[in-house]
Amino acid sequence: MIYHVSAMTGDDRSPGSEAQPWRTLQRATKAARPGDRVVVYRGHYCGATRITAADTEWEAVESDETILDGEWDGRDTRYAPAVLSIETPRTVVMGFTIMNAPAHGIGLRGAAADVLIKNCRVRDSARSGIRLFGKNLSRNATIVNCTVTGSGRAARLNPERHGHGIELTFGHGVMIANCTIAGNAGAGIQIRQGAKDTIIQENTIYDNAGPGIIIGNSPRTAVTDNFIYLTARLRAVKGLRPDGIAIADLPRRGQRYPATVGTLIHGNVVSNCETLLRVHNEPERKHYRTRLEAQTTIAHNTLVGGPLTRRGVYIEPHPCGAHEPAVFRDNIIHMRHAPAGAPIANETSQPIQASSNAWSTL
């Protein structure tokens, strides 16, 4: 079945046809069954929407004019449901503008595996713009051609309520591609706590207060052909730095997360970030324990320092031993436009296999 929803001309007592559409998305979610398609026309749709029927497709006809509004008041930082919650497998969501979320703009929960989120715009969320959580519900999800801006607004009121552009926890086989992620109070994309086999490809990520891309405790992440830069530094959440690409494993007491292994960082352009490429450790407090292992490859990237850059490549020593011979080759590291005295790389006796790199200074 194909159902129709129009906030401007619809009525929830109607049959949901093209001639007589429903008024609210909540009415459509109650009626939708596996195999159904819901066409949503321009208008302002308020409140939280839960998609609970599997194998359904939800498409906005005019993305700029089809707005899902969470109506966050800008003050309350208590946890709230996502404006659009996807709770079932094989769901397709296309073309919506989601704004003013009191928590996350789009959230995957329950059994939401094999989900496609395409051509959506998420802006001004109190926490993360898009959050994927859980081993099963975030399995094989794809986020493509989306724009995520202004997330993490609640951190201004409560630093513990920080958010990111896109946040992935535990998910397996997730792809984030061709997205624009900008102006968020946390990281652009955060991959953490056991997410596996993630692909981050051909995204434009800029002016986030935290790292453009940060990977923590997540095996086999491929970061390829992304463009990451700063034009201005936003006010950051405590503990976050506006690095370009960062790897930062953070063990937690009582929880066993895997180490970040098998990482591929290839073909990215990183410009004017505070540290262009960072492997984060804290030798004194030993909070971060990030080890580059032999299957890690960092190759064919272009790292360009600018006025906001304080370091080029910073591979901090492992606090409990040495890094393994990870591959660092065929990269361009150019620091001529960084402030005077900004180091191009840290000196390290670690067994990193560096070869065929082009450095602007020794």
Order of alpha helices (4+ residues) and beta strands (2+ residues): beta-alpha-beta-beta-beta-beta-beta-beta-beta-beta-beta-beta-beta-beta-beta-beta-beta-beta-beta-beta-beta-beta-beta-beta-beta-beta-beta-beta-beta-beta-beta-beta-beta-beta-beta-beta
